[in-house]
Amino acid sequence: MLDKLAYISTGLGITSIAASVAAWYTEKSEDAEENAHAERSGIFIGLWPQTFFALAIVLFKLKELGHDKDVKRLLKKLDKKVKEVES
């Protein structure tokens, strides 16, 4: 479970790099104000990859340390609670 989340987080990091570049270049025009907005959008999206990659590292480390069993146990408890609320 943790490894799947880590791979998803890594994929989101790579995707946000591409999204940052795309936002920067697709929003550019001849208007200086629009160019400034494109740069700010690209920089804002460019701040996301570090967070996703750090999260992936933490999740891989938790998996390595054997905490995957804890996650499965917590998910079972959560499923029980959801079923109690639904009924």
N, C-alpha and C positions, 0 to 999 in steps of 0.2 A: 504494500500500500504506500509506504513512504517513498519507495523508489519510483513508483508511478508519479507521485506528486512532484518529486524532484525532477523527473524528466519533463513533466509539463511545465514546471517553473523554468527550466533551461530553455525549452522551446519558446516560452513567452519572452524570455530575455533576448533571444535571437530575433524573434519577430518584432520586438519593440525597437531594436536597432534599425531594422529595415523600415519600420513605420516612421522613425525619426527622420531618416534620410528622405523618405517619400513626402512627409509633411513639409519638410524644408523646401524641396524642389518643386512640388506640385502647386504650392500656394503662392509661389513667387510670381510677380507681375511687374509692370513698369511703374506702378505706384509705390512710392517710398513707404507709405504707411502700411500697405499690404505686405511689402517685403519685411518690414519690422515684425509684423504679426507672424509671418511664416517662420522667421528665425526664432521667435519666442516659442512657437508651437513645436518646432523641431528640437529646441533645447529642452523644453518641458518633457516631451516624450523621451528624449535622450537621457533623462534622469532615471527612468524605470529599469533599464537592464541591470544595473548594479544591485538593485533590490532583489530582482528575480534570481540572479546568479548567487547572491548571498543566501537566499532562502533555499536554493537547490543544494548548496554546500551543507547547510545545517541539516536538511532532510536526509541527504546521503550519509552524513555522520551519525544521525540518529538511527538510521537503518543499520549501519555498521556496528553500532553499540548494542543492538538487539532490542530497540524500543518498538519495533514493528508489532510485537505481541501486545504491547500496551495499547497501541492504536486500535488494534482489532478488538480488544476487550472494551475499550471506550465506545467504539462504534456499536457493539452489541448492546451496551447499556443505553446508548442513545436511541437505538431502534426500539427497545422495550419502552422507553419513556414516550416516544412518538406514538406507539401503539396504544399506550394507556390514555394519552390525550385524545386520540382519535375515537376511542370507544367510550 
